[in-house]
Amino acid sequence: METEISLPHMPAWRIWIASHVALVVGGSILLVLVLAAYFYDSLVTTAVLASTIRHSTPLVLGALCGLVGERTGVINIGIEGQMLLSAFIAFLASVYTGNLFVAIMAGVLTGAVLGGLLAFMSVTLKVNQIIGGTVINILAVGLTGYFYTAGLTTQGKLQPVALGALADIPLIGPVLFNNPPLTYATIVLVFVVHYVLFHTRWGLRSRAVGEHPRAADTVGINVFRMRYVNVALGGALAGLAGAFLTLEAVGSFERGMTNGRGFIALACMIFGNWMPFGAWGAALLFGFASALQTQLQFSGQVNIPHQFIGMLPYLLTIVVLTGFVGRVRPPAAEGVPYEKE
C-alpha cells in the first residue's frame, strides 16, 4: 500500500523568495546602503543614482541587441560598430533635418541594416560570426572617421520629461521619473523583450532555434528567417543605443564616442545569463561604476590620477568576464552555422 506525502502549500511569493535567496539578500543590503547614503548626503546620492540610469541606458540596449540575436544562435561582436555608425547617422539626420524623431528613426534603421549585414554574413555566407562582427566594428570606425566633419551642430537634444507628481517623490522621483524619452523607452523595452522571449510563440521559436535548430526545423520553424529577423531586430536596438548617445546623452558626435560600450554591453549580457532582467541589472552595475568614477573625478576628494579612476568600469568588465563566463550557459547552438539537410 502506497502512502501519499502531501507537501504544505506555499504561496507563490514565498516560493520565489526561497528560490532567489541571494538576490533578495543582496537587494536588501543594497537598499540599506542607498538609504544610508541618501540620509548622509541626499544631493550626491540622487545625482549618482540618476547618472547610473543614464550611463546604463546604452548598455541595456546593447545587451538586449546581443541577447535577441544570440538567443537564436548568432553571436554579435559587432554591437560596438552598430552603435557607433548609428550614432553618426542619427547625428547627421538631426543636423540636416532638424527633426529629432526622424534622427532617431535613422539611427534605428542604420542599426537594423547592420544587423541584416551580420545576418547575411553569418546565416547565408556562413562566415565565422566573430569575424563578421569584427568586420562591422572596423567598417563603422572607418566610415565615421572618414566622413566626420568638425563644426556640425544639431538643433538640440532630447530633454527630460517629468512624470507629474511622481517626479517629486524623494530619491525615487528624480532618478526614475524625470528622464528623457529614450531612457523611458529603454526601461519599457526590457519588459517587452522579456515578455516576447518567454511568453509568446515568437520567443519560444527563437529559443528553440538557438538551442536545437535541427529539431526546430523538423517541426516547421524556418531557422534562417528566425535568425535573420532576430539579428536585424537586435541591430535596431543597438541603433537606438547609438541614437541615445548623440541625441540624448551628448547632443553631438565625436570619433569613437561609443568608447567600448558595445563590448561592455556584451559583458552585461553574459553576466545577466542571456536574460533581459539579468542584463538590465548588470548594466545598472556598470552604470553605477561609471557614475561613481565621474563623481570621484569631479569631487576632488580622491587624490589619484583621473586615468585610474576612469578605469573603474573597464576593470569591472574584466572581473565579470573572468569570474562568470565559465559559470553561465549560453544557447547551445550559439555560433554554429545551420546546414539544412
Protein Blocks (a to p, Z undefined) as FASTA:
>chain_A
ZZddddddddfklmmmmmmmmmmmmmmmmmmmmmmmmmmommlmmmmmmmmmmmmmmmmm
mmmmmmmmmmnopacfklmmmmmmmmmmmmmmmmmnopaklmmmmmmmmmmmmmmmmmmm
mmmnopafklmmmmmmmmmmmmmmmmpcghiacfbdcddddehjllmpghjlmmmmoccf
klmmmmmmmmmmmmmmmmcfklmmmmmmmmmmmlmmmnopafklmmmmmmmmmmmmmmmm
mmmmmmmmnopacehklnommmmmmmmmmmnoopaklmmmmmmmmmmmmmmmmmmmmnop
accdfklmmmmmmmmmmmmmmmmmmmpccdfkgoiacddZZ
